[in-house]
Amino acid sequence: METSPYPCHYEPTVSKEHFIPDHIFVYMETGFMNVFYDNRMYEMRPGDYCFIARNHLARYHKGGLDGQPFKSVSVFVTQEFLRAFASEYGYATDALPGTEDDAILHLDHHPMLESYVQSMRPYMKLDGPERNDFMALKTRELVLLLLKTNPALKQVLFDFSDPGKIDLEDFMNRNFRFNVSLQRFSYLSGRSLTVFKEDFKKIFNTSPGRWLIEKRLTEARFQIETLGRMPSEVYLEVGFEDLSHFSFAFKKMFGASPSTVRPGNAK
C-alpha cells in the first residue's frame, strides 16, 4: 500500500506491496477497490468509509466504475503520530490489549466523517511543507473523530505491541501468496529472522525462499490448468512482481512455459 500521508488515486492498479505498516482511513469517492485479506475479499464502493489496521498482509485491486475514475481520500496514521497523540491526550498505551478483530473495518456513515472528507478538499492542491503542516492537523482531527464515532478503535489505534509468536505452518499456508520479504513474514509470525528460518526448516524441511517459490508456482499451475485462468491474471495473485520472472520460474520448475499450459492438462 502507498505510504504518502495523503494520496489521491485516479488510475486502476494492483498493489505490489502487500504489507500494511500503518493504519489507513479510506473514503471511496468514485470507482471501486477490492481488498483481499485472509482468503476473503472486502469491497469498497462510492460513498464507503473504511479503516484498515496496520501489521497485516493484504492485496488490493482498484479502478474506475460506472464511467468514473478511481478517486479516494486516504489518510495514513503512523505509530509515531499516535504515540505522540496518546501522550498528549493521556491514553495509557501499555494497558490496552491487542485486538483479534478483522484488519479491515467498514465504518458507518456519520455526519462528522462526511464533514471531515468535505473539509479535506481545499488541502488537495497544497504542496511542500505547508501541506505537511496542515495534514498533521487534519490527522489529529481524524483520530479524534474515529475515537468519537467508533470508540472500539481505541484498542487498535493505541496498541503499539509487536505481533506475538503464532503457528508458523498455518500462517505460511494462509499467506504465501503475499509478496513480502522474509523479514516481514518473520515479524508478523512473532519471530526474529533467524528464529523464523530455524523454525521454518524444522516444519517444512526446506528453506523459506525455496518453499515460497514452489508453493506459489504450484498454486499458479492449479489456477491455469484447473480453473482456466491466464498467466497474466495469476502471477500477481500468487506473489510474483512481474510476468517475465514468473514465466521463467514456471518453466524451470515444470518444463513448460505457463502460456503453453491448457485447462484440463492437470495430472
SULCORSUL-V132271 format. One record per residue. N is the residue number from 1. SS is DSSP state (helix for helix, strand for strand, loop for the rest). D_CENTER is the distance of its C-alpha to the mean C-alpha in Angstrom with 1 decimal. Layout:
BEGIN
n=N ss=SS d_center=D_CENTER
n=N ss=SS d_center=D_CENTER
END
This chain:
BEGIN
n=1 ss=loop d_center=5.8
n=2 ss=loop d_center=9.5
n=3 ss=loop d_center=11.3
n=4 ss=loop d_center=14.4
n=5 ss=loop d_center=15.7
n=6 ss=loop d_center=16.4
n=7 ss=loop d_center=15.2
n=8 ss=loop d_center=16.8
n=9 ss=loop d_center=15.8
n=10 ss=loop d_center=18.6
n=11 ss=loop d_center=18.0
n=12 ss=loop d_center=16.2
n=13 ss=strand d_center=13.7
n=14 ss=strand d_center=11.2
n=15 ss=loop d_center=8.5
n=16 ss=loop d_center=9.7
n=17 ss=loop d_center=7.5
n=18 ss=loop d_center=4.9
n=19 ss=strand d_center=5.1
n=20 ss=strand d_center=4.6
n=21 ss=loop d_center=8.4
n=22 ss=loop d_center=9.6
n=23 ss=strand d_center=9.9
n=24 ss=strand d_center=9.6
n=25 ss=strand d_center=12.4
n=26 ss=strand d_center=12.5
n=27 ss=strand d_center=15.8
n=28 ss=strand d_center=16.2
n=29 ss=strand d_center=19.6
n=30 ss=strand d_center=20.2
n=31 ss=loop d_center=18.5
n=32 ss=strand d_center=15.7
n=33 ss=strand d_center=12.0
n=34 ss=strand d_center=10.9
n=35 ss=strand d_center=7.5
n=36 ss=strand d_center=8.0
n=37 ss=strand d_center=7.5
n=38 ss=loop d_center=10.5
n=39 ss=loop d_center=12.7
n=40 ss=strand d_center=12.5
n=41 ss=strand d_center=11.8
n=42 ss=strand d_center=11.5
n=43 ss=strand d_center=13.5
n=44 ss=strand d_center=14.0
n=45 ss=strand d_center=17.4
n=46 ss=loop d_center=19.7
n=47 ss=loop d_center=20.5
n=48 ss=loop d_center=17.5
n=49 ss=strand d_center=16.1
n=50 ss=strand d_center=12.8
n=51 ss=strand d_center=11.5
n=52 ss=strand d_center=7.9
n=53 ss=loop d_center=8.8
n=54 ss=loop d_center=8.2
n=55 ss=loop d_center=8.5
n=56 ss=strand d_center=6.2
n=57 ss=strand d_center=4.9
n=58 ss=loop d_center=3.3
n=59 ss=strand d_center=5.2
n=60 ss=strand d_center=7.0
n=61 ss=strand d_center=10.7
n=62 ss=strand d_center=12.7
n=63 ss=strand d_center=16.4
n=64 ss=loop d_center=19.8
n=65 ss=strand d_center=21.5
n=66 ss=loop d_center=25.2
n=67 ss=loop d_center=26.3
n=68 ss=strand d_center=24.0
n=69 ss=loop d_center=21.4
n=70 ss=loop d_center=17.8
n=71 ss=strand d_center=18.0
n=72 ss=strand d_center=15.9
n=73 ss=strand d_center=16.3
n=74 ss=strand d_center=13.2
n=75 ss=strand d_center=14.1
n=76 ss=strand d_center=12.3
n=77 ss=strand d_center=14.2
n=78 ss=loop d_center=14.7
n=79 ss=helix d_center=16.3
n=80 ss=helix d_center=19.4
n=81 ss=helix d_center=19.9
n=82 ss=helix d_center=19.5
n=83 ss=helix d_center=22.0
n=84 ss=helix d_center=24.4
n=85 ss=helix d_center=24.0
n=86 ss=helix d_center=24.6
n=87 ss=helix d_center=27.7
n=88 ss=helix d_center=29.1
n=89 ss=helix d_center=28.8
n=90 ss=loop d_center=29.8
n=91 ss=loop d_center=26.9
n=92 ss=loop d_center=27.5
n=93 ss=helix d_center=24.2
n=94 ss=helix d_center=25.7
n=95 ss=helix d_center=26.9
n=96 ss=loop d_center=23.7
n=97 ss=loop d_center=22.4
n=98 ss=loop d_center=18.8
n=99 ss=loop d_center=17.2
n=100 ss=loop d_center=16.4
n=101 ss=loop d_center=15.2
n=102 ss=loop d_center=12.2
n=103 ss=loop d_center=8.9
n=104 ss=strand d_center=9.3
n=105 ss=strand d_center=12.8
n=106 ss=strand d_center=14.9
n=107 ss=strand d_center=17.4
n=108 ss=loop d_center=21.1
n=109 ss=loop d_center=22.8
n=110 ss=loop d_center=24.9
n=111 ss=helix d_center=27.4
n=112 ss=helix d_center=26.1
n=113 ss=helix d_center=22.6
n=114 ss=helix d_center=24.3
n=115 ss=helix d_center=26.5
n=116 ss=helix d_center=23.8
n=117 ss=helix d_center=22.1
n=118 ss=helix d_center=25.5
n=119 ss=helix d_center=26.4
n=120 ss=helix d_center=23.5
n=121 ss=helix d_center=25.2
n=122 ss=helix d_center=27.9
n=123 ss=helix d_center=25.6
n=124 ss=helix d_center=23.7
n=125 ss=helix d_center=26.7
n=126 ss=loop d_center=27.0
n=127 ss=loop d_center=26.3
n=128 ss=helix d_center=26.9
n=129 ss=helix d_center=27.7
n=130 ss=helix d_center=28.8
n=131 ss=helix d_center=25.4
n=132 ss=helix d_center=23.8
n=133 ss=helix d_center=26.6
n=134 ss=helix d_center=26.0
n=135 ss=helix d_center=22.3
n=136 ss=helix d_center=23.0
n=137 ss=helix d_center=25.2
n=138 ss=helix d_center=22.9
n=139 ss=helix d_center=20.1
n=140 ss=helix d_center=22.8
n=141 ss=helix d_center=23.8
n=142 ss=helix d_center=20.4
n=143 ss=helix d_center=20.1
n=144 ss=helix d_center=23.7
n=145 ss=helix d_center=23.0
n=146 ss=helix d_center=20.1
n=147 ss=helix d_center=22.4
n=148 ss=helix d_center=25.2
n=149 ss=helix d_center=23.6
n=150 ss=loop d_center=21.3
n=151 ss=helix d_center=23.1
n=152 ss=helix d_center=21.1
n=153 ss=helix d_center=18.1
n=154 ss=helix d_center=20.5
n=155 ss=helix d_center=19.6
n=156 ss=helix d_center=15.9
n=157 ss=helix d_center=16.6
n=158 ss=loop d_center=19.3
n=159 ss=loop d_center=18.2
n=160 ss=loop d_center=18.2
n=161 ss=loop d_center=18.7
n=162 ss=loop d_center=17.0
n=163 ss=loop d_center=15.9
n=164 ss=loop d_center=19.1
n=165 ss=loop d_center=20.4
n=166 ss=loop d_center=19.5
n=167 ss=loop d_center=20.8
n=168 ss=helix d_center=19.8
n=169 ss=helix d_center=21.0
n=170 ss=helix d_center=19.1
n=171 ss=helix d_center=15.8
n=172 ss=helix d_center=16.2
n=173 ss=helix d_center=17.5
n=174 ss=helix d_center=14.5
n=175 ss=helix d_center=11.9
n=176 ss=loop d_center=14.0
n=177 ss=loop d_center=12.4
n=178 ss=loop d_center=9.3
n=179 ss=loop d_center=10.5
n=180 ss=loop d_center=10.6
n=181 ss=loop d_center=13.9
n=182 ss=helix d_center=16.2
n=183 ss=helix d_center=16.0
n=184 ss=helix d_center=12.4
n=185 ss=helix d_center=13.5
n=186 ss=helix d_center=16.6
n=187 ss=helix d_center=15.2
n=188 ss=helix d_center=12.9
n=189 ss=loop d_center=16.1
n=190 ss=loop d_center=18.2
n=191 ss=loop d_center=20.3
n=192 ss=loop d_center=21.5
n=193 ss=helix d_center=21.1
n=194 ss=helix d_center=24.8
n=195 ss=helix d_center=24.7
n=196 ss=helix d_center=21.6
n=197 ss=helix d_center=23.7
n=198 ss=helix d_center=26.8
n=199 ss=helix d_center=25.3
n=200 ss=helix d_center=23.6
n=201 ss=helix d_center=27.1
n=202 ss=helix d_center=28.8
n=203 ss=helix d_center=26.6
n=204 ss=helix d_center=26.1
n=205 ss=loop d_center=29.1
n=206 ss=loop d_center=27.4
n=207 ss=loop d_center=25.1
n=208 ss=helix d_center=21.3
n=209 ss=helix d_center=21.3
n=210 ss=helix d_center=23.9
n=211 ss=helix d_center=22.4
n=212 ss=helix d_center=19.0
n=213 ss=helix d_center=20.9
n=214 ss=helix d_center=23.2
n=215 ss=helix d_center=20.8
n=216 ss=helix d_center=18.6
n=217 ss=helix d_center=21.9
n=218 ss=helix d_center=23.4
n=219 ss=helix d_center=20.7
n=220 ss=helix d_center=21.0
n=221 ss=helix d_center=24.7
n=222 ss=helix d_center=24.5
n=223 ss=helix d_center=22.5
n=224 ss=helix d_center=25.1
n=225 ss=helix d_center=28.2
n=226 ss=loop d_center=27.7
n=227 ss=loop d_center=25.6
n=228 ss=loop d_center=27.0
n=229 ss=loop d_center=23.9
n=230 ss=loop d_center=24.1
n=231 ss=helix d_center=22.8
n=232 ss=helix d_center=21.2
n=233 ss=helix d_center=19.2
n=234 ss=helix d_center=18.2
n=235 ss=loop d_center=17.5
n=236 ss=loop d_center=14.0
n=237 ss=loop d_center=13.1
n=238 ss=loop d_center=14.6
n=239 ss=loop d_center=13.2
n=240 ss=loop d_center=15.8
n=241 ss=loop d_center=15.5
n=242 ss=loop d_center=18.8
n=243 ss=helix d_center=21.2
n=244 ss=helix d_center=24.2
n=245 ss=helix d_center=22.8
n=246 ss=helix d_center=21.8
n=247 ss=helix d_center=25.3
n=248 ss=helix d_center=27.0
n=249 ss=helix d_center=25.4
n=250 ss=helix d_center=26.0
n=251 ss=helix d_center=29.6
n=252 ss=helix d_center=30.2
n=253 ss=helix d_center=29.1
n=254 ss=helix d_center=30.7
n=255 ss=loop d_center=33.4
n=256 ss=loop d_center=32.5
n=257 ss=loop d_center=30.0
n=258 ss=helix d_center=27.4
n=259 ss=helix d_center=29.1
n=260 ss=helix d_center=32.3
n=261 ss=loop d_center=30.9
n=262 ss=loop d_center=32.0
n=263 ss=loop d_center=31.1
n=264 ss=loop d_center=33.5
n=265 ss=loop d_center=34.0
n=266 ss=loop d_center=32.1
n=267 ss=loop d_center=34.4
END
